[in-house]
Amino acid sequence: MRIMKCSAKIQVIYSGNVHGVGFRFTARRIAFRLEVTGFARNLSDGTVEIVCEGEKEALEEFLTAIQENFAGYISGFNVDWKPWSGEFASFEIRF
């Protein structure tokens, strides 16, 4: 288990037109590029939940990349920053 400097964890709930637009798959692609681990999943209320861990700078870049890729689809989001836990080995899409 690799501990990164300034590591953190975020839980983000995105609302808007975020189902059926490749949101989770794009999030996974961005996470792989930035070496962020965690998961993305659709929730039954029409939102998408993303929980991920990595270096703080990588997580901030991840959030920016999601916003840039889905600016026309996201109507709102809530980010909850948490301490890094090391619980994820990769980034996956959960169903």
Stockholm file with secondary structure:
# STOCKHOLM 1.0

chainA/1-95         MRIMKCSAKIQVIYSGNVHGVGFRFTARRIAFRLEVTGFARNLSDGTVEIVCEGEKEALEEFLTAIQENFAGYISGFNVDWKPWSGEFASFEIRF
#=GR chainA/1-95 SS CCCCTTEEEEEEEEEESCSSSSHHHHHHHHHHHHTCEEEEEECTTSCEEEEEEEEHHHHHHHHHHHHHHTTTTEEEEEEEEEECCCCCSSEEEEC
#=GC SS_cons        CCCCTTEEEEEEEEEESCSSSSHHHHHHHHHHHHTCEEEEEECTTSCEEEEEEEEHHHHHHHHHHHHHHTTTTEEEEEEEEEECCCCCSSEEEEC
//
